[in-house]
Amino acid sequence: MIINLNNEHINDIFLIEKDCFFEPKSKKMIENEINNKIYTFLGYKINQKIVAYLNYSVVLDEVNIGNIGVLKEYRNKKIASKLLEKLICDNAFCDIFLEVRESNLPAINLYKKFKFKQIATRKNYYKNPSENAVIFKKEKNI
Ligand SMILES: CC(C)(COP(=O)(O)OP(=O)(O)OC[C@H]1O[C@@H](n2cnc3c(N)ncnc32)[C@H](O)[C@@H]1OP(=O)(O)O)[C@@H](O)C(=O)NCCC(=O)NCCS
C-alpha cells in the first residue's frame, strides 16, 4: 500500500537509506527535506512496515526524482514500479528528470522500463566512488 510519508517516518526513511546507498542521508537531512513543501515522499507499507520510499520535488511543470530505495529483502517484487507508477500518474502534466550512477543497472533498467530516455552524462558527478551520472528524462504525457 502506498502512503504519503511525514515527520513520523524519518527513522523508517533513514533505515531504507542505510540499506540502499553508499552515502545515506542523515536524519537531519531527511527532516529538512520532508518539511520542505517542494518535496513529496511516498512510502510503500507492508504489515505496518515501511519497506520502500521515493521522494521527488516539483517546480512548475518539472519533477525531479531525488531517491528511490527498496529494502534489500523486498526487492524484485515490483514495489519500485508501483511507486514510480504513482508518481507518473500524479504528475502527468510534468516532465520528469533524474540522475543515476552509470553502473546502477537495476535502477537504469527500471527507468528504461518506464520509458525514461537518457539525455546527458555528467562526468565524475558522484564521489566515493567517483562515477559518471546519467541523466534521464520522461516527457509529460500531454
Ligand atoms: C533499483 C531498485 C529501486 C528497484 O526496486 P525493485 O522494487 O526491486 O524493482 P521492481 O521489482 O519494481 O523492478 C522493476 C524493473 O526494474 C529492473 N530491475 C530491478 N531489479 C533489477 C536487477 N537486480 N537487475 C536488473 N534489472 C532490475 C527490471 O527492469 C525490472 O523489471 P522486470 O522485473 O520486469 O525485469 C532497488 O534495486 C533498490 O532499492 N536499489 C538500491 C537503491 C538505488 O540504487 N536506487 C536508485 C537510485 S537512482
The ligand as an SDF file (V2000), in Angstrom:
LIG
                    3D

 48 50  0  0  0  0  0  0  0  0999 V2000
   16.5420   -0.0320   -8.1460 C   0  0  0  0  0  0  0  0  0  0  0  0
   15.5120   -0.5120   -7.1240 C   0  0  0  0  0  0  0  0  0  0  0  0
   14.7910    0.7150   -6.5490 C   0  0  0  0  0  0  0  0  0  0  0  0
   14.4990   -1.4290   -7.8440 C   0  0  0  0  0  0  0  0  0  0  0  0
   13.4740   -1.7740   -6.9000 O   0  0  0  0  0  0  0  0  0  0  0  0
   12.5660   -3.0920   -7.0800 P   0  0  0  0  0  0  0  0  0  0  0  0
   11.3310   -2.9010   -6.2680 O   0  0  0  0  0  0  0  0  0  0  0  0
   13.3740   -4.2920   -6.8050 O   0  0  0  0  0  0  0  0  0  0  0  0
   12.2200   -3.0070   -8.6420 O   0  0  0  0  0  0  0  0  0  0  0  0
   10.9960   -3.7150   -9.3960 P   0  0  0  0  0  0  0  0  0  0  0  0
   10.7310   -5.0620   -8.7660 O   0  0  0  0  0  0  0  0  0  0  0  0
    9.8470   -2.7710   -9.4810 O   0  0  0  0  0  0  0  0  0  0  0  0
   11.6300   -3.9500  -10.8410 O   0  0  0  0  0  0  0  0  0  0  0  0
   11.2010   -3.2270  -11.9960 C   0  0  0  0  0  0  0  0  0  0  0  0
   12.2360   -3.3580  -13.1040 C   0  0  0  0  0  0  0  0  0  0  0  0
   13.4980   -2.8470  -12.6750 O   0  0  0  0  0  0  0  0  0  0  0  0
   14.5710   -3.5860  -13.2640 C   0  0  0  0  0  0  0  0  0  0  0  0
   15.3370   -4.2640  -12.2260 N   0  0  0  0  0  0  0  0  0  0  0  0
   15.0250   -4.3120  -10.8920 C   0  0  0  0  0  0  0  0  0  0  0  0
   15.9810   -5.0030  -10.2220 N   0  0  0  0  0  0  0  0  0  0  0  0
   16.8920   -5.3880  -11.1430 C   0  0  0  0  0  0  0  0  0  0  0  0
   18.1110   -6.1150  -11.0550 C   0  0  0  0  0  0  0  0  0  0  0  0
   18.5840   -6.5990   -9.8860 N   0  0  0  0  0  0  0  0  0  0  0  0
   18.8240   -6.3000  -12.1860 N   0  0  0  0  0  0  0  0  0  0  0  0
   18.3820   -5.8180  -13.3570 C   0  0  0  0  0  0  0  0  0  0  0  0
   17.2270   -5.1150  -13.5170 N   0  0  0  0  0  0  0  0  0  0  0  0
   16.4900   -4.9180  -12.4100 C   0  0  0  0  0  0  0  0  0  0  0  0
   13.9060   -4.5860  -14.1830 C   0  0  0  0  0  0  0  0  0  0  0  0
   13.7460   -3.9860  -15.4530 O   0  0  0  0  0  0  0  0  0  0  0  0
   12.5460   -4.7740  -13.5220 C   0  0  0  0  0  0  0  0  0  0  0  0
   11.5720   -5.2130  -14.4050 O   0  0  0  0  0  0  0  0  0  0  0  0
   11.3260   -6.8110  -14.6360 P   0  0  0  0  0  0  0  0  0  0  0  0
   11.1460   -7.3990  -13.2640 O   0  0  0  0  0  0  0  0  0  0  0  0
   10.0910   -6.8690  -15.4770 O   0  0  0  0  0  0  0  0  0  0  0  0
   12.5490   -7.3250  -15.2950 O   0  0  0  0  0  0  0  0  0  0  0  0
   16.1860   -1.3400   -5.9830 C   0  0  0  0  0  0  0  0  0  0  0  0
   17.0530   -2.2930   -6.5540 O   0  0  0  0  0  0  0  0  0  0  0  0
   16.9840   -0.5090   -4.9940 C   0  0  0  0  0  0  0  0  0  0  0  0
   16.4510   -0.0300   -3.9730 O   0  0  0  0  0  0  0  0  0  0  0  0
   18.3030   -0.3150   -5.2610 N   0  0  0  0  0  0  0  0  0  0  0  0
   19.1890    0.4390   -4.3430 C   0  0  0  0  0  0  0  0  0  0  0  0
   18.8650    1.9210   -4.3600 C   0  0  0  0  0  0  0  0  0  0  0  0
   19.0780    2.5340   -5.7150 C   0  0  0  0  0  0  0  0  0  0  0  0
   20.0510    2.2490   -6.4130 O   0  0  0  0  0  0  0  0  0  0  0  0
   18.1420    3.4270   -6.1050 N   0  0  0  0  0  0  0  0  0  0  0  0
   18.1960    4.1500   -7.3510 C   0  0  0  0  0  0  0  0  0  0  0  0
   18.9350    5.4180   -7.1580 C   0  0  0  0  0  0  0  0  0  0  0  0
   18.8530    6.4530   -8.5970 S   0  0  0  0  0  0  0  0  0  0  0  0
  1  2  1  0
  2  3  1  0
  2  4  1  0
  2 36  1  0
  4  5  1  0
  5  6  1  0
  6  7  2  0
  6  8  1  0
  6  9  1  0
  9 10  1  0
 10 11  2  0
 10 12  1  0
 10 13  1  0
 13 14  1  0
 14 15  1  0
 15 16  1  0
 15 30  1  0
 16 17  1  0
 17 18  1  0
 17 28  1  0
 18 19  1  0
 18 27  1  0
 19 20  2  0
 20 21  1  0
 21 22  1  0
 21 27  2  0
 22 23  1  0
 22 24  2  0
 24 25  1  0
 25 26  2  0
 26 27  1  0
 28 29  1  0
 28 30  1  0
 30 31  1  0
 31 32  1  0
 32 33  2  0
 32 34  1  0
 32 35  1  0
 36 37  1  0
 36 38  1  0
 38 39  2  0
 38 40  1  0
 40 41  1  0
 41 42  1  0
 42 43  1  0
 43 44  2  0
 43 45  1  0
 45 46  1  0
 46 47  1  0
 47 48  1  0
M  END
$$$$
